[in-house]
Amino acid sequence: MPARLRTATEALDSLAALRALVLPDLGLHDALGDIEDFALFAERTAEAARARGLDLDAGTVRDLLHTLPQTPSIDGFEPAPGWLPAEVTQVEGRATVAWLRFGRRRLSEPFYDDTLVRRRYLPFNRLFAIRTALDDLEARAAALPPLEPAGLIFHMSRCGSTLAAQMLAASPAHVVVSEAPPISAITQRSDLGDDAKATVLRAMVAALGQARNGETRLFLKLDCWHSRDLPLFRRAFPQTPWVFLYREPVEVMVSQARRRGMQMTPSLVPPSTFGLDLPGGVPDEDYCARVLAAVCEGAVRHASLGGGRLVNYRQLPEALFTKILPHFGVTASQAELQAMRATAARDAKAPEQSFAPDARDKQQAATPALRAICARRLDDVYQRLEAMRTEQP
């Protein structure tokens, strides 16, 4: 323990006093919340504390940053507007939501987790993260300005869904929440009935999709396994249109062979998420194909629920303008369209790089064994998706 904080009790007492001073003061949220430099944050926080009657020096604040970088138990503090859910976890046998301050920081990275990592590292969030009971989420979300989702993006994975989400996010009028773990934490709960789960899901989406910069539209890009949860999403958002993006299976499988997604790692996403088992315990290429087939089957099986549209990767990026935006009821301005087209010219997952078509490369890289697996596990469901797509108006 650093010299200034000789005991754990002393550290906890100092942190409690500081939290009691800072968290109710929204002005301090704005003054301290976006500082990245730890030393500068410590100095500014100590100055603010002393100005308000709390005897605290910068060294003590620095010590707290290095000794207590964790979200506390529920302690009565409430997240203000601009605080977003970071995770849903069990604490002392109770489902809780951890909140971090995002302020006006847009969700512009390809994935929610990308932005979350950056915000979690900020010294403000290391000291002042908040934890509340999941049971209270509905009431808390009801107090937020409503922003009903304008569209939901389901996908096969490695099929252009990140491109579509990033193109939508190019408009400053849009909030795009992309594969946010707190959403999966709700969909995977087994202790809630259908209606209760839909209610909590709506509350979580309201908390994640806050219009923090005057945005007028909200879009959700879900994780690939959420195609199997389409009935839940239709129950929660019955008026919200959705799309399912997919791609020629060989190309997706080659991408997965080169770099496995988390959905292909049973320790991260259990096989039961896809209605599968894995007797041998080893996620080989056949398992990857079974996962992709289960994802696609979800879209096929639940298409009859209505509100959906199928889009093949090869139709992108133009399909965003000709299919997806009209389906979502969005009439974009010329400035928005220009920004979206500029985004389409960049690599969706590495925006600093230009986009380079890779279908031919992936087809050439496919081994006979991989093609045989695709033929056995994926060709049938892919052809059904194609048939359904061509029948769409």
N, C-alpha and C positions, 0 to 999 in steps of 0.2 A: 504494500500500500504506500503511495507517495507520502512524503513527509507532512504535507499540509492536511491530509486526511488520514489520521493515524489509525482509525478503526472503520470497519464497515458501517457501524451505526452512525458515526460522524458523517460519512459520505452520504448515507441515505437521508440523514436529517438535512444536510446542506442541499441536496437535490430536491427534497420535498419543499423546502422553503423557496427555492428558486422556481420550481414549477408553480407553486401557489402565487408567486409574484407575476410570472410571465404569461401563463396560459389564459387568465381572464382578460389580458390586455391585448386587444387586437392590433393596437398600434405597435406594440413590441413584436408581434408576429411579423408585421411588414418590415420593421426596422432590422430584425435579426434573421428572418427566415430564409433568406437567399444568400447569406454570406457563406462562401465556400472555404475560405482560409480559416483554419482552426485558431490560430493566434489572434487574428483580427476579431473573430467571433468572441473569443474569451475576453478580450479587452472591452468590446462594445457591451457585452452582457454584464460584465462587472460594473461598468460605468452606469448602465441602466439600473442595476440593482442598488448601487449606492445612492443614486439620485432618488430612489424610492424608499430609502431607509433600511435596506438590507446590506449589512456589512460583509461584502464578498469581494475578494480580489481576483485578478485574472488568472493567477496561478491555480487557485481552487477550481475555477471553471475548467481550466485545462485538465486538471486531475480528474474531474468528474467525467469529462469526455472520454478519457482513457480507461476509467475504472468501471463505469456503469453504462456502456452503450447497449441498452436493451429496453424493450418496451415493458413498462411496468404492469402490474396487475391492475384490475379495475380500481380506480381511485377517485371517482366522482367527477372528473373533468370531462367536458363535452367537446367534441370536434366542432370547430367553427366552419362556416362556408369556406370552400377552398381546401379543406382537408379531405383526402380520399382514402378508401379502404386499401390496406396493404396486404392483409392476410386474414384468414379465419382459422382460429386454432382453439383447442381445448385448453383451458387454464383452470386448474383446481376443479375439474369435472364439469366446467361450464363452457359452452360455446361462446367465443368472444371475437370481436373484430378489432384489429390493430389499425390505427389511422396515422397517416403522415401528412404533413402540410405540403401541398403542391403549390399553393398560392395561385398565381396566374400562369404558371408554367403549362404550356400546351402539351398534349400527348402527341408529340410529333415523331417520336421514334417508331420503328417498325412494330415493336411489341410493347405492351404495357410494362412488362418486366424490365425493359431497357430504361424506361423513364423511372421506374420504381427504384432501380439500383442507384441511379444518380441522386434521387431525393433521399433515399435511406442514408446515404453517406453524409449528407449535409449535417453540420454540427447541431443545428437547431433540432432536426428530427432525431438525432441521437439522444438528446436530452429531454425532448418534450413530446415524443410520440405518445399517443393516447390509446387506451384500450377500453372498449365498452362491451356490454353484453349483446350478443346477436339478437336476443329477444327484443331489444330496444330499437333495432334497426328500422323497423317499419315506421315507428313514430318519428324517428330522427329524419328519415327520408321524406316524410310527409311535410316537413317544415322547409324543405329545399324547393327552389323554383323548379317546376316540372319541365322536363324535356323528354317527351315521349320518343322512343326510337323510331327513326324514319326508315330503317332497313337493317336486316340481319344478314350477315355473310357466313354461310356454312361452307365447308370445303373438304376435299379429299386429302389435302396437304401437298405441298410442293407443286401447286397447280395455279399459281397466280393470285391467290387470295391476298397475300401481302401487298402485291402490286395494286390490286383494287382498293384495299384499305388505305394505302399511302396516297393514291390518287384522290380519294375522297378527303383525306386529311390535308390536302394541299389548299383547300378552301378555308379561310379564316372563319367562315360561318359554321364550320363543322367540328363537332367533337367525335373522334373515332377512338373507341376503346377496343384494343386489339389483344385478344387471348389473355384476358385478365384472370389470374389465378383465383381471386375471390369469387368469380362467377362459377368456376368449376367446383369450388368448395361448397357452394349451395346445391348445384345439380347433383352432386355425389352424396348428399345427405340421405341416409336411409331411415331416419327417425321422423320424417315429415310426410304427411299425406299429400296428395296431388295439389289440392287447393292451397294448403299452407306453404308448400314449397314454391308454388307460383307467386304467392304473396311476398315471400322473402326474396325471391329472385327479382321481382319488380323493385323492391326496396333497395337491393344491392345495385341494380342497374341505375337507379336514380342517384345513389350516392356516388357511383363511379362517373356518371355522365353529366356532372354539374356543368352548367354554362358559366364558366368562370371569366370569360372574356366577351360576353354578349353573343355567344354562338346561338344559332337558331335550329340546328339539326344535330341529331345524335345517331351514330351508326355503331353497331357492334360487329366485330369480327370474332367469331367464336373459335374454340379449339376444334380440331377435326372430329373428335369423338362426340361432339354435341349434336351431330346429325342424328344420333340415336336418341337424343332428348328433344327432338322436334315437337312432340306432343306437349311437353312442358313449356317450351317457348311459345307455342301457339296459345296455350292456356294463359300464360302470363301477358302476352302481347298479341291478342287475337286480330288486331287491325294492322299489324306491322308486316309488310311484305318481306320476303326473304329470297335469297339466291343460294344455289349450291354450285360451287365451282369444282371442276374435275379435269383430269388430263389423261392422255393415253397412258395406260398402266405401265408399259415398259419404261417410259421416261421418268415416271414417278419412282419406280423401283430402282432405277439406276441412281437417281438422286439420293434415295435412302441408303443404297449400298455404299455410296461415297461418304455420306455423313448422316448417321442415324438420327432421326428426330426423337424427342423424349417419349413420344407415343409408342415407339418401338422398344423401349426399355422397361421391362416388367417391374423393376424396382421403383420406377418413377410413375408409371401409369399401369396399374394392374391389368392383366388380361381380362378380368371380369368386366372392366369398363367397356369392353367391346363384345361381351358375351362369349369370350373365348377361354380356353384353358391352355396350359403350356406344360404338358407332362414331363418333358425332358429338361425344362428349366432354362433352355438356351434359345434366345430369340434369333433364329436363323432367317434366311431369306423367305422361307415358306411362311414363317410366323408373320413377317412384315406384310406379305401378300394377304394373309388372312385378316390382318388388322385393316388394311386398305379396303378389302372386300366388305368387311363389317361396316366401315364408315359409309361406303357407297350404298350398301343395302339399306342403311338407315334413311338415306335420302329417297331411294326408290320406294321403300315401304311407306313412308310418311308423306309422300307427295300429295296424296289424296286429301290431306288436311287443308289444302288450299293455301293461296298466298305466295306460292313458290315459283321460281324460274330457274332453269338449268342453264349453265354457261360453260362451254368447253374452253380450256386454256387457249386453244388456237384462235379463238375469237377475240382475245384480248390483244392490245388494250382498247381497241375500237368499241368492243361490246360494252365498256363502261358507259360510253356516250349513247350508244344506240339501243342497249338492252337494260342495263342495270339502273342508270339514272331515271329513265322513264318508268321502269317498274317500281322504283322507290318514290315516284311522284315528285322528282326533283327537276326543276328548271334552273339550270346553272347560268350565271352571268358569263359574259365573254371573258372577263378577267379570271373567273373561276375555271372556265374551260382551258384557258391558256396555261394557268398554273398546273392543272391536272395533266395536260399534255407534256409540260416540261418535266413533271415527275415521272411520267411514263418512259421518258428517255434515260432515266437513271435506274441502276440496279435497286430493286425494292428493299432488299435486305442489307445492301451496302451502298447507300445513296451517294457516297463519294465517287462511285464508279459508274461508268456508262453501262447501259443495258446491252447485253450481247445475246442474241438468240442461241439457244443451246439444244434444240430438239434434235438436230441432225447428229450432233456430238453424242447425245445420250443414246440415240438409236444405234450408232456405231459401237458404242461401248457395251451394249447389252450382250451378255454371253448366251450361248444356246441353253444353258441350264436355267438362267434367269427368264428367258423367253418361255421356256416350258412351264415354269411356275406361274407366270402371268397367264398363260393359256389355260392352265388348270384352275386357278383361283380367281382370276379377275376379268377375263375376256367376256364372260356371260353378263356380269353386272354392268360392265362398261357398255356393251351393246344395248342393254336395256335403257341405260341413261341416254345414249345417243338416240334411240328410237323415241323416247319420251321428249327429248329436246326438239327433235325435228317436227314433232306434232304440235309444239307450242305456237301460238299465234305470233 
